[in-house]
Amino acid sequence: MTNKLLIRTESKPSTTREQRAPRILVVGIIGLFAVVGLGLLAVPILVGTNAFFAATAGCSGQQSGTAGQPPAGAKAKSIPSNFLSWYKKVGQQYGVPWTILAGIGTVESNNGQTGLPGVHSGQNGFGAAGPMQIGIEGASGNSWGGAPIHQASQVVAGVATDENGDGTANVYDPPDAIAGAARYLLEFGVQSNPSAAIFAYNHLQSYVQSVLMYAGQYAGGNFSVASAQLPAANSAAGCVQAAGGVPAVQAPTQAVATAISFAEQQLGKPYLWGGTGPDAFDCSGLMMMAYRTAGINIARTSQAQWATETRVPASQVQPGDLVFFAGADGTVTDPGHVGLVVGNGKMIEAYATGFPIRISSYANRGAIGFTEPWAGAKGTPPPSSASPGSPASPGGTGTGTGTGTGGPPAPTGGIPIPGSAVSSPPTTR
């Protein structure tokens, strides 16, 4: 069918000025639309740059200076190229750090490389599906919205997205699933509180630790992922950085600085009962190797460390001291867990199976006391504290948790292996 354009002409001739006026108006309107369009394109970039990074630059007390999305570090090469590309694209589009998306994808499905149920078809035992394991039914609820695969034109109450523009919202399709995860994280405030948003994605504190660990590993340069305080009942700081940094430490001696530096470099490595490195450690094994690096030999187990080292009251604790807990396999007189104090109520610890070596708080953890393994070492002032074996001031109240070297580790729900998923159902995704 041919459409005819009817033009009605006027008999009155127009002047040159009258002929130019409509042209000028049209050009002005086109220019206005162009400016508005460019402004809309810039919105996702502005959201990602200002809202998130301004709120998270202070993990180690240092300003990262990173603008926009974080650069990719060397370990990001382990991510399949198609997933890495979509993590970055979706992250930029939604203003969510792509490293957090990558951390979730790694923990949930090893970036689509696992053969666990629900990743490529169907669902897992709790009703989650796709490489980002988004709930489609059952215990996980239907956070996706609608069927797992449905027409993009269908209006649903969920995070379902047709990110690659193929006309369908497919929870098993990496770009659609990654965009759906980004939308979910935004709903729970990832730009202002990453940890809370990740916790909302899956209600396990160990899950938050694992996601942030991978996020930090994938980032390059000085970019850091901060996790404001983790949800209730959690005692870990949850702060993991690409460089493995800790809050600014004023080490009392060079030996202590060396020991803390060694422990920092182990952040993110897995817990292994009886492990003394280099790839995995248990709590006391990490302490022993940190001080051995500094030229100070201490006992192998937490029980022996507590029994042989100079004890100090809680009021005199310094970075480099050890803090002890009854743990899952010890007592207040024979502690089963130990951490390395780094200041401001924080310690570095190899906590338990399934938890990466981390920075956490020792407050309200039931600490039974502190020792100073570097007391009396060359270059240190004479100790003024109690002798080994004498009582120390408790550093907190309540029952201690964790595992040591005196027995098998307590069961945990951690996720140490990419794509190993979790054993407890998330309640909101």
N, C-alpha and C positions, 0 to 999 in steps of 0.2 A: 504493500500500500504506500502511496506517495502522499505526503503531507504538503499542502500548499501554504505558503506563508503569504497572507494578505497584507499588503502595504497600502495604507491610506495616505494619499499625498495631499498637500495643501497648495492652494493656488497662490497664496501670498509668498513671495520670495523672502528668504531669510538673509540676514546680514552675516558677514564673516564672524563677528563676535558671537552671534547667536549659534552659529554652527560649531564653534569651538567649545562652548560651554558644556554641552552634554559629554563631549570627549574627555574634557578635564575631569568631570564628575565620575565617569566610569573608571578612569585611571586611578583616581583617588580611592575609590571603593576597593579596587583590586589591591592597591598597596596596603590598605587597612587590613584586609583579610590575610595578606601575607605576613604582616607583623604579628597578628593574633595567632596565626598558625605556628609560627616559630616559637612564640611564647608557650603554647601548649606543649610543643615537643620538648621544651626545656624543663617542664614541671617535674617529670620523674627524676631527672638528673639533680635538680635542686633539692628534692626531698632526700635522695640518697646521700648527698654531700653534707647538707647542713644538719638535718635532724638526727641522723645516726652518729656520725663521727664526732660531732661536738659533744655528744653524751658519753662517748666511750673511749676517749683518748687517754684517760687517766688511770688505766689499769696498773701501770708501774710508776705512776707519778710523772711520766714523761709524755710530752705531746708528740704524737706520731708524725704530724705534719703531712699526712697522707690526704690528698683530696680525691673525692670520688671513690670508686671501687678500689679495693686493695689489689696490688699487683700479685701475680702468681709466683710462688716460690718454687724451688726445685722439686719438692714432693708433689706438687700439683700435676706433674707429668705422669703420675701413676693413675690419674683419672682418665677414663676413655675420652678421646677427643670430642665426640659428640656431646657427652654429658658436660664436659668442661665448657664447651662453647655455650650450651644452654644455661648453665649456672651463671655464667658471666652476663649473658644477654638478659636473662630474667632479673638478675640482681640489679642491673642498671635500670631496667624498665620499672621495677617496683620500689627501688630504693632500699633493697635488702642486701646486705653484704653477701656476695656470691659464696664466700667461704663458709658461711653458716649453712647455706643451702647444700653446699658440697659435703659439709660435715654430716648433715642429716642423711643425704643420699648414701654416704659411705657406711654409716652405722646401720641404716635400714636394709640396704641391698647390695653393698659394695659397688655402688653406682651401676646397678642393673646386672652385675656379673654373677650374682648368686642364683642358685636354682631352687631356693626355698619356695614353698607354696605361696601363691598370691602375688608374686613379683611380676610374672609374665602373663598370668591368667588366673582366674579364680580368686581366692582370698586366703589369708592365713586363718588360724584357729580363732582369731578374735574379730574377724571381719574387715581387716585392712588389706589394701591391694595396691599394686603398682610399685615402681622402683622407689617411690617416696613413702609407701605404705600408708596411704590415706584411707580413712574409714569409709566403707561402703555399706556396711550393715552390722548386725550382731553387737557384740560388746563395744566395738569401736564407734558405733553409731554411723550415720550416713553424712559425714562431713563433706564428702565429694558433692552430693546432691544429684538426684536422679539415678539412672542406671550407670554402671561403670563406663559404658560407651554409649553416648547418645548424641543426637544432632545438636550442633552448637547453637542453633536457633531456639532450642528449648529453654525456657526460663525455669531455673531450679533454685532452691534455697541451699546453697553450698558453695564450695570453692571451685567447682568444675570450670575448666577453661580450655578454649581452643587456641592454644598459644601458637601453633605452627600454621593456623589458617587452613586446615584441610577439611573443614566443615563438620568435624566431630570433636566432642570433648571426651578424651580417652584417658582413663586413669592409668593405663599401662603404657601410654606413649610418653617417653621422657620429657619432651618440652611441655606437654599439657600437665603432667604430674608435678614438674618442678614449679611451674607457674601457680598451680593450685596450692602447693606448699608455701610459696611466697605470700599468697593471699591470706592463708591461715595465720602465718607468723605476724603479718601486719595487723590482723584483727586482734592479736594478743600483745601488741605493743613492742614488737621486736626492735624498733628504732630507739626506744628509750630504755628498755630492759630486756636485753637478749636472753638472759637466763630464764626469766619468767615465761617468755614466749616459747622457748624450747621445752620447758617443763610442761607447758600447756599442750604441746605437740605430743608428748609422751611422759606420763607421770612417774618418772623415775629420776632420782637425783643423779644416779650413776649415768643415766642417759645424757643428762646435761653435760656432765663432765666429759663424756666421750665425744659428743658433738663439738664442744669447744676445743678439745684437744686436737681433733682433726682440722677444725677451722684454723687454728693457730699454725698447724704444720703446713697447710696449703698456702698460707699468705706469705708474700715476699716482702723484702725491705723491712721497715720498722713498724709495719702495721700491727696493731694489737686488737684482740677481741676481748672486751671487758664484759664481765657479767655482774652487774650490780648484785646485791645480795640474793642468794638463791632462795626459793620458797621455804616456807616454815619447816622447822625441824631439821634443816640442813646446817651442818657446821662447816662446810667447805667454802673457801672463798671462790672456787670455781674459776679462777683467773688463769688462762693459758695464753701464752704469747708465742709468736713465731720465734723469737729469740730466747724463749724460756726464762724471761725475767721475773724478778720478784720485787716486792716493794723495796724502796731504797734502804740499803743495809749499811749501818755504821759498825763494821767489824772491829772488835777491840784489838785484834792482832792480825798480822799477815797470814798466819796459819789458819785462823778462823775464816778469813776471807777466802782462802784457797779451798777449804772444806765446803763452804757455802756455794762457791762457784761450781764445784764438782756436782753438788746436789742439784743445783739449778739446771745443769746440762742434762740431767736424767729426767727432767719433767716430761711427762707424756709416755714414758716407757712403762711396760706392764709390770704388775706385781707378780712375783713368783716365790712361793714359800721355799725358803732355803737359798734363794738366789743372791748372789754377790756380784752380778754384772757379767759382762758389760751390757747385755741386752735386757736384763730384768733383775729386779731386786726384791727382797723382803724388807721389812722395816729396819731391823737391826743390821742387816747386810749393807743397806745403803749408808747407815751411820758409820759403820766400820770402814767402808771403802772411801767415804768422803774424808775421814780423818787420816786414813792411810795415805791418801794423796797429799795431805798436808804434812806428812812426816810424823804423824802421831798414831801410835798403835793402841787400839782399844779392843775390848773383848768382842766376841762374835755375836752373842745373843743379848737380847734386851734384859734378861734376868741377870746375866753376868755384868753387863754394863752398869746396871743399877747398883749392884753389889760392890763394884770395885772403884767407881769414880767419885770424885769430890762432889758432895751435894751442896746446893745453894738454895736459900729461901726464895720464895716467889718474888719478893720485893727487890731482889738483886739479880734477877735473870737478865742475861745479855744475849745478843745474837751469837750463835755457835753453841749455846747450851743445849742439852738434850732434855726433852720433856717426856715423862713416862705415864702409862695408863695400864690399868689392870688387863684390858684387852679381853678377847673372847676366850683365851686359853691361859690366862694368868690370874694373879691375885694382887692385892694392894701391897703385899710384901714380896711378891715374885712377879713383877709386871711382864705382860706379854706383848706390849706395844710401845713404840718409841718414835719420836719425831725430832727434827732439827729446828730449833728456834731461829727465826730470821728477823724478829722484831715486830712491834705493833700487834702483839697477840697472835702472830701467824707462825706457822711452821711448814717445813717440807716433809712430807711423809709418803711412804709406800704403805698404803692403807690396807688393802685386802684384794683378794682375787677378783678380777673384773674391773678394778679401779686403776687408772693410770696414776703414776707418781704425780703428786699434786701439791699445791699450796692450799693450806686450810687453816682454820682457826682452832686453837686449842682451848679457848674459853668454853666453859660449860660442857666440857667433854669428860669431866671426872679425872683430871690430871692428879696423880698421886705425889708428884714431886719433880725436881729438876737436878741435873748434874752438870758439871763443867769438865768435860773430858780434856780440855786444853789447860786446865789449872796445873801450874808447875812446869809446863813445857818450856823449852828454851825460848827466851824472849818475852815471857809473860810475867806479870807481877806475882809475888808470893800469894797463895790463896789465903783468904781470911775467913773462909766458910768452914762448915763442919766437916769432919772426916768421913771417909767412906763408911757406910753402914749406919750412920746416924739419921734420925728422922728429919724430914724436910717439910716445909710449909706446903700444904696442898694448894694447887693452882686452880681448883674449881670444885664443883659439887656434882653429885649424880653418879651414874654408873658408866664406867669407861667402855669403849667399843673398839673394835679393830682386832687384828691378829698379830701375833709375834712369831717367835721361833721355837716355842716350846710345844707345839702341836699343830695339827692340821688347821688350815684357815677356815673361818666360819663361812657358811654359805652366803652368797650375795647375789644381787640381780644385775651385775655390771655387764658391759658389752665391750670386751677387749678386742674382739676380732671383727673387721669390717664385714657387714652383711650377715652377722650372726643373729640379728633381731633380738627380741626380748621375750621373756617368759610370762610377763604379767600384762593384762589388757589395759591399754590406754582408755580413759573414760570419756574423752572429749573429742577425739579426732576421728 
